[in-house]
C-alpha cells in the first residue's frame, strides 16, 4: 500500500467511523430524548428507525449513483449533506422534527457509505490487499460505535443535544481531508445514456418502509390493518422486481443474484443486524430505565463490545487467510447465538459480571462476522458494479436493523402486561427471544458456505 492508498483508506475509515459514532451516541441518548420530548416507546423507536429506513431505503439508489456519476463526487457531496442534517437534529423541540432530521441524515449516509466502500473495492486488487483494507475498514466502523457509546454517555450527561453537534465537527474534518486525499481518478466513466432508476428506487424504498411499518404496528393495530400493510409492502416489492426486469438501466441487475455467496452474505448481514440492534435497544432500556443506571454507566457497561476494534484488523485477517471467510463468518454467528442465549434469563438484580460474557461474545462475534461478510458480499463482482454490491450489503444491514428494532419493540410491548416492574421485565425477556432466534437462523444460512474459500465471479 502506497502513501496515497493509506491516505484514501484513512478518509474512508474516518467516514465509516463517523457513521458508527453517530448511531451509537444517539442510541445511548434515547432515554434522555424520551424524557425531554415526551415520546412514547413506539415514537422513540422511530427516532432510530427513521435513520435506518432512510439509510436502507435509498442505499441501492446511492450505490448505483456512485457507479454512474462518480464515487468521489457522490461521497463528497452527500458527506456535506450528512454534516448539515446531523447537526439539525440537535435543534429539535418536538419528536417529529427529530425523526425527519434523522431520516434525511440516513438518506445522505445511503449515498455516502456505498460510494466509500466501492472506492476501496475498486482501488485495491481482489485478494489479500482488499481483504486487509476491508477488515481495517469494518474494524474502524466497529470502533466508531464503541467510542460513540462512551462519548455519547459523556455528552448526554451534559445535554443530549450535544450528541448531534459532535458529528458535525468530525464530518467537517473528514470532508476537508476527502477533497485533498481522494483522487478524481477514482471516479468511473459514465456509460452514455445510463441513468439512476428512480422508479425502482421509489418502489424498493416503499417496500422497505411498509414492511417495517407493518412489523412495528402489529402490536397496537387490528389484524386487518397489519395484513393490509404487509400486502402493500409485498406489492411494492413485486413492482420493484417488475421494473428491474423491464427497464434498460435497472437499479439492480437481477443477474447479480445468481451468486449464492452474495445471497448468503446479504442474508447473513440482514439477520445479524436485526439481532444486534434489537438486542441493544432493549438492553439500553433495561440498564437505564429499569436498573436506573446513568447514560455514562450504561455506555461504559457496553464498551466491552468494542473489542472488535482490536480483533477485527489483527486476528480476523489471520483467521480468514487460514480458514476462509465462510468458516470465520459461521464461527462469529455461532458466538452471537450463544451470547443472546446467555442474556435471555436476565433478572432485575443481575450483577454486571453476569452480563459481561454476553457483551464480550457479541463484540467477538462482530469481529469474526462483519468484516468477512463484507468481503463475501463484494468478491467476484465486476468493478462497474461494486457500488451496487455495496448498496446491497448496506441495504441488507439497515433493513435488518429496522426490522429487528420494530420486531423486538412490538414483541416487548405486547408481552408487557401492566406497568409493574415485573411486567416490564417480562416484556424485555420476551423481546430478547427474537435476537437469539435470528442469530441461530443466520448461523444455519452461513453453514452452507463452509466449504468455499472465495466465491466464483458473479455471472454477467
C-alpha positions, 0 to 999 in steps of 0.5 A: 500500500502506497502513501496515497492508498493509506491516505484514501483508506484513512478518509474512508475509515474516518467516514465509516467511523463517523457513521458508527459514532453517530448511531451509537451516541444517539442510541445511548441518548434515547432515554434522555430524548424520551424524557425531554420530548415526551415520546412514547416507546413506539415514537422513540423507536422511530427516532432510530428507525427513521435513520435506518429506513432512510439509510436502507431505503435509498442505499441501492439508489446511492450505490448505483449513483456512485457507479454512474456519476462518480464515487468521489463526487457522490461521497463528497457531496452527500458527506456535506449533506450528512454534516448539515442534517446531523447537526439539525437534529440537535435543534429539535423541540418536538419528536417529529422534527427529530425523526425527519432530521434523522431520516434525511441524515440516513438518506445522505449516509445511503449515498455516502457509505456505498460510494466509500466502500466501492472506492476501496473495492475498486482501488485495491486488487481482489485478494489479500490487499482488499481483504486487509483494507476491508477488515481495517475498514469494518474494524474502524466502523466497529470502533466508531460505535464503541467510542460513540457509546462512551462519548455519547454517555459523556455528552448526554450527561451534559445535554443530549443535544450535544450528541448531534453537534459532535458529528458535525465537527468530525464530518467537517474534518473528514470532508476537508481531508476527502477533497485533498486525499481522494483522487478524481481518478477514482471516479468511473466513466459514465456509460452514455445514456445510463441513468439512476432508476428512480422508479425502482428506487421509489418502489424498493424504498416503499417496500422497505418502509411498509414492511417495517411499518407493518412489523412495528404496528402489529402490536397496537393495530387490528389484524386487518390493518397489519395484513393490509400493510404487509400486502402493500409492502409485498406489492411494492416489492413485486413492482420493484422486481417488475421494473428491474426486469423491464427497464434498460438501466435497472437499479439492480441487475437481477443477474447479480443474484445468481451468486449464492455467496452474495445471497448468503452474505446479504442474508447473513448481514440482514439477520445479524443486524436485526439481532444486534440492534434489537438486542441493544435497544432493549438492553439500553432500556433495561440498564437505564430505565429499569436498573436506573443506571446513568447514560455514562454507566450504561455506555461504559457497561457496553464498551466491552463490545468494542473489542472488535476494534482490536480483533477485527484488523489483527486476528480476523485477517489471520483467521480468514487467510487460514480458514476462509471467510465462510468458516470465520463468518459461521464461527462469529454467528455461532458466538452471537447465538450463544451470547443472546442465549446467555442474556435471555434469563436476565433478572432485575438484580443481575450483577454486571459480571453476569452480563459481561460474557454476553457483551464480550461474545457479541463484540467477538462475534462482530469481529469474526462476522462483519468484516468477512461478510463484507468481503463475501458480499463484494468478491467476484463482482465486476468493478462497474458494479461494486457500488451496487454490491455495496448498496446491497450489503448496506441495504441488507444491514439497515433493513435488518436493523429496522426490522429487528428494532420494530420486531423486538419493540412490538414483541416487548410491548405486547408481552408487557402486561401492566406497568409493574416492574415485573411486567416490564421485565417480562416484556424485555425477556420476551423481546430478547427471544427474537435476537437469539432466534435470528442469530441461530437462523443466520448461523444455519444460512452461513453453514452452507458456505463452509466449504468455499474459500472465495466465491466464483465471479458473479455471472454477467 
